[in-house]
Amino acid sequence: MSGMVSGGLARQADPPAGLSAAGGSTLRAQLSPVEFALFASFGVRRRLAADQVLFRRGDLCTSMYIIVSGAICLDFGPGLPAKQLAANDFFGELAMLMERHPRSSDARASCETLLIELTQEGFEQLIEQDPAMVVFFLRRTVSRVVGSEQRLIAQLSRRNQELEAALGNLYSATHELNHTREMVYNDDLTGLHNRRSLTAYLQRSHRSGQRPQGLLLIDCDDFKGLNDRHGHLAGDQALQRLARILDSVVGQDDLACRLGGDEFCVLLCRTDALHLMRTAEFILDAMRSLAAFPGAEPGARSVSIGVSLVNEAYHWNEAYARADQALYEAKRLGGNRAQWFAG
């Protein structure tokens, strides 16, 4: 072995395969001919058939390998590119630096492959034989590992930026979707639910079995006269004031809805005749207070309310017709009142 040792030391001035003569940073996992010969003298040859697995990701390291002929595919797992190794390439060298370190990839023969397996015991003998060459090999190995880590950090940084951008786009899309949903199911002027939302509410309540038990049909008194005398802005303000009051009387399972124009409805799930009339009276008193408040704007108007319990045996159209009949009676009696359906 003495001739091999002297040969190895004599060629230290020449860069091994994969290292540029100018001392560049391109480091490959490949041995020079002198290194290959020295490592081979302390290793054991292993032959793998095509597709034969050498080790699995997570297996504990005990050996490093040098490819004599053939090819090895290293699979690092989902989302990471596989790595193809060929003759003179080495891999698994962390087994020489970190005892029982878990493998970071699967290793599989791409075709019939001949390897040299170098165990930790063989590596220790190699150190005794030619420590200078081993030190140079380890320096290259550590530099390559550090370079790989730096590239991985850069890739993770880019992926993190891409993920942040994707999350930003997702947030914007979700915001736009929610905004679009609000425009579809909410009234632009008052913010209350609209007819489309009322239809969806009735469908959900029918499926869940928790149907509304009371209905208030509300209409502004002399709304056309308000618009004619004070303009549509005053009319809009009157609708917005009424909407805020209606929104204050509904619970989580109830619904306040603008049906169109100056017509509104309130659906209450857990109610009875007494509670339903008290709710109607609260709405009337709140609107009267706004109209009676010193310096009240022209848009403060009274309302009329038709009140009806919702029988589960009735279709929605029947319940609406009963409340509408009561509302018509309240209007006929002069408005500014709640009228119970007495049919």
Protein Blocks (a to p, Z undefined) as FASTA:
>chain_A
ZZmmmmmmmmmmpccehiafklpabdcddddfklmmmmmmmmccddddehiafbdehiac
fbdcddfbdcddddebehiacddddehiaehklmmmmghiacfbdcddfbdcddddddfk
lmmmmmmmmmmlmmmmmmmmmmmmmmmmmmmmmmmmmmmmmmmmmmmmmmmmmmmmmmmm
mmmmpcfklopacfklmmmmmmmmmmnopacfbdcddddehklmmmmmnojklmmmmmmm
mmmmmmmmpcfklccddfbhjbccdddfbdcfklmmmmmmmmmmmmmmmmmpghiafklc
cdddddddddfkbcfklmmmmmmmmmmmmmmnngjiacddfZZ
